[in-house]
């Protein structure tokens, strides 16, 4: 199948299956209820990630079926967390196992234990990063969808097929996740998307991929990665556990300043789009130095935006 066919099939599968998982989630009681960290006014079904997995699987089956192991494992772990509220050590152990599956199924150009441990760490980072940005309607799906589109313009072969399918599946999911959302990704979906980004990043670092593309690809995952760093800084400065939830994320601060929630989500998606455009430009027409500059500029931009919104500073009203 060509790229257009893969994207269309992934979109169609997700559009068809999402209403099914909405019904299943409601009947099983797997819903997100309003609370201190939940801004919605009524329970919203989880399990949207299951439909996204089905759509994304189209690209994996066409390109590299092995990656369904980490993608499926991540989704199962997240669904279990949605359903059972797993203890933090269990979640972390499960995320490391998912990272190990990424290592086994996605060889990178740097062999050895250090590279393997690094890829496990990147997977855990991105899983938690996407989970942290999954706080408003269409935010996480929009950001990762733009990132996946960036990967389609950088990669070839199985990585490109997976990126195309992921982007198509997320477009289909956004039909139901746009404000007001009828379904959420849930932890199953956010874990899936974080793992998908890790797999795509591994594809960008596969043997034979030009170094400029490998380096530029780092910028495509900067938004979720930075969200983890900001949360750690904020919580440490507040002398709280880094595992404790809060409402101090940049999107929370924007909403607190009067921004409509859709506008806050679009600000994130727009930021990802700017970074992705620069990264793709560097990968296609720049040098390794250009790619490094883009990565540094992306990091500086995100830190500046976090500082401007006050999300690096603990706020008593933002703490749960």
DAGI-V101253 format. One record per helix or strand of 3 or more residues. SS is the DSSP state (hx for helix, st for strand). FROM is the first residue (numbers start at 1). TO is the last residue. If there is no record, write none. Layout:
SS&FROM&TO, SS&FROM&TO
This chain:
hx&3&28, hx&48&63, hx&65&84, hx&88&105, hx&113&133, hx&139&154, hx&157&177, hx&186&204, hx&211&237, hx&250&256, hx&261&285, hx&288&309, hx&316&318
